Amino acid sequence: MQLSYEKPKDVTGFKVSSVTDKSVKLSWNKVVDADGYIVYQKKNGKWTRIVKTKTPVSDYTVSKLAYGNNYSFAVKAYRTVALKEITSNKYPTVTTTTKMPTVTNFAVSAVSDSAVKLTWKNVTGSDGYILYRYDVQNKKWVRIVKTTSPITTYTIKKLKTDSSYKFAIKSYKTINGKEISS
């Protein structure tokens, strides 16, 4: 019996399916003749194997990542023939940035007839915060302020007396000119 040492086909459709502040879910199209996949992460300028799947799956979640950082990943299909690992020729790559964590302890700390003071817990490493007010008439969130320093309070003035308001907040960090938020 002669064994085929032909390489598996290259992986296609490699993409980032979802991103959180601590994880990145990668997905790709299945390669018919593959026994599994090898996922790599670029660390210190060098590609490092982070997992070798034992069954032909089509996604993998990389966890325990730091928030607000860039990450690059690659994937190769493999086959095992006579105890030898044979990988696809090319491997696609993707780069993404993890999100910032959700702001906690967001609350109204003081109220007057025409103003509210909002407070929250600082998100270490953020460049600032984006505050939103819900526009009931247009049924959407409207950005009202973007701070450029990591403050933990903000007073919104000139509000209508005897009115109800909804506010939301996101932390953000600017990476390569792009705003990454929670």
C-alpha positions in Angstrom: 0.0 0.0 0.0 1.3 3.4 -0.9 0.6 6.4 1.3 -0.3 9.8 -0.2 1.9 12.6 1.1 -0.1 15.2 -0.8 -0.6 18.4 1.2 -4.1 19.3 2.2 -5.8 22.2 0.4 -5.2 25.7 1.7 -7.7 27.1 4.3 -10.2 29.6 2.8 -12.7 32.0 4.4 -10.5 32.7 7.4 -12.0 35.5 9.5 -12.7 37.0 12.9 -16.2 35.9 13.9 -16.4 37.9 17.1 -14.3 39.9 19.5 -14.7 40.7 23.2 -12.3 42.4 25.6 -10.6 39.1 26.5 -11.1 36.8 23.4 -11.2 36.5 19.7 -13.3 33.8 17.9 -11.8 32.7 14.6 -13.6 30.8 11.9 -12.9 29.3 8.4 -14.2 27.0 5.8 -13.6 23.3 6.3 -10.9 21.6 4.2 -12.3 18.2 3.0 -9.0 16.3 3.2 -7.8 17.8 6.5 -7.4 15.9 9.8 -7.5 19.2 11.7 -6.1 22.7 11.8 -3.2 24.5 13.4 -3.8 28.0 14.7 -0.9 30.4 15.1 -0.6 33.7 16.9 2.0 36.3 16.2 4.0 37.0 19.4 7.0 39.3 19.5 7.2 39.3 15.7 7.2 35.5 15.4 4.4 33.1 14.5 3.8 30.7 17.5 1.5 27.6 17.3 -1.2 28.0 19.9 -3.4 25.0 19.2 -3.6 21.9 17.0 -7.2 20.6 16.7 -7.6 16.8 16.6 -10.8 16.8 14.7 -11.8 18.9 11.7 -13.5 21.9 13.3 -14.1 25.2 11.6 -13.6 27.7 14.5 -11.5 28.3 17.5 -11.7 30.9 20.3 -8.5 32.4 21.6 -9.0 33.5 25.2 -7.0 35.1 28.0 -6.1 38.1 25.8 -5.5 41.6 27.0 -8.1 44.2 26.2 -7.5 47.0 23.7 -4.6 45.3 22.0 -3.9 44.2 18.4 -3.5 40.5 17.7 -2.6 38.6 14.5 -3.6 35.0 13.8 -3.1 32.4 11.1 -4.4 28.9 10.3 -3.2 25.9 8.4 -4.9 22.7 7.6 -3.0 19.5 8.3 -3.1 15.8 7.6 -1.2 13.0 9.5 0.4 10.4 7.2 2.7 7.7 8.7 2.9 9.7 11.9 4.1 12.7 9.9 2.3 16.1 10.0 1.7 17.5 6.5 0.4 21.1 6.4 -1.2 23.2 3.7 1.1 25.4 1.6 -0.3 28.8 2.5 -2.0 30.0 5.6 -4.3 33.0 5.7 -3.9 35.7 8.4 -6.2 38.1 10.2 -5.5 41.0 12.5 -8.0 42.4 15.0 -8.1 44.5 18.2 -9.7 43.3 21.4 -12.4 45.6 22.7 -12.2 47.7 25.8 -13.9 46.3 28.9 -17.4 47.3 29.9 -17.6 50.3 32.3 -18.8 49.3 35.8 -20.5 51.1 38.6 -22.2 53.6 36.3 -24.6 55.6 38.3 -26.3 59.0 39.0 -24.6 60.5 42.0 -26.3 63.9 42.2 -29.5 65.3 40.7 -30.8 68.9 40.4 -33.7 70.4 38.5 -31.7 70.7 35.3 -28.5 68.6 35.7 -27.3 65.1 36.6 -23.9 64.0 37.8 -22.8 60.6 36.4 -20.1 58.5 38.0 -18.3 55.3 37.1 -15.3 53.1 38.0 -12.2 53.9 36.0 -11.1 51.4 33.3 -7.3 51.1 33.5 -5.7 51.8 30.2 -8.6 53.7 28.6 -8.0 57.0 26.8 -11.4 58.2 28.0 -15.1 57.7 27.9 -18.0 58.2 25.5 -21.3 59.2 27.1 -24.6 58.7 25.3 -28.2 59.9 25.9 -31.2 58.0 24.6 -33.2 60.1 22.2 -36.8 58.9 22.8 -38.3 60.7 19.8 -35.8 59.1 17.3 -35.4 55.9 19.3 -31.6 55.9 19.2 -28.6 56.5 21.3 -26.9 59.9 20.7 -23.2 60.6 21.6 -23.2 63.6 23.9 -19.6 63.8 25.0 -16.2 62.1 24.4 -13.7 62.7 27.2 -10.0 62.7 26.4 -8.8 61.8 29.8 -9.8 58.9 32.1 -12.1 60.9 34.4 -14.8 59.1 36.4 -17.5 61.8 36.7 -19.3 64.0 34.3 -22.1 66.5 34.9 -24.8 66.9 32.2 -26.4 70.4 32.4 -29.3 72.2 30.7 -31.7 69.3 31.0 -35.5 69.9 31.0 -37.1 70.0 34.4 -39.4 67.1 35.3 -38.1 65.0 32.4 -36.8 61.4 32.4 -33.4 60.6 30.7 -31.4 57.5 30.0 -27.6 57.5 29.8 -25.0 55.0 28.7 -21.2 54.9 28.7 -18.4 53.2 26.9 -14.7 53.2 27.6 -12.4 53.7 24.6 -8.8 53.6 23.5 -7.3 55.0 20.2 -5.1 52.5 18.4 -3.5 53.5 15.1 -6.0 56.3 14.7 -9.0 53.9 15.3 -11.3 54.2 18.2 -11.7 50.9 20.0 -14.6 50.9 22.6 -16.3 48.6 25.0 
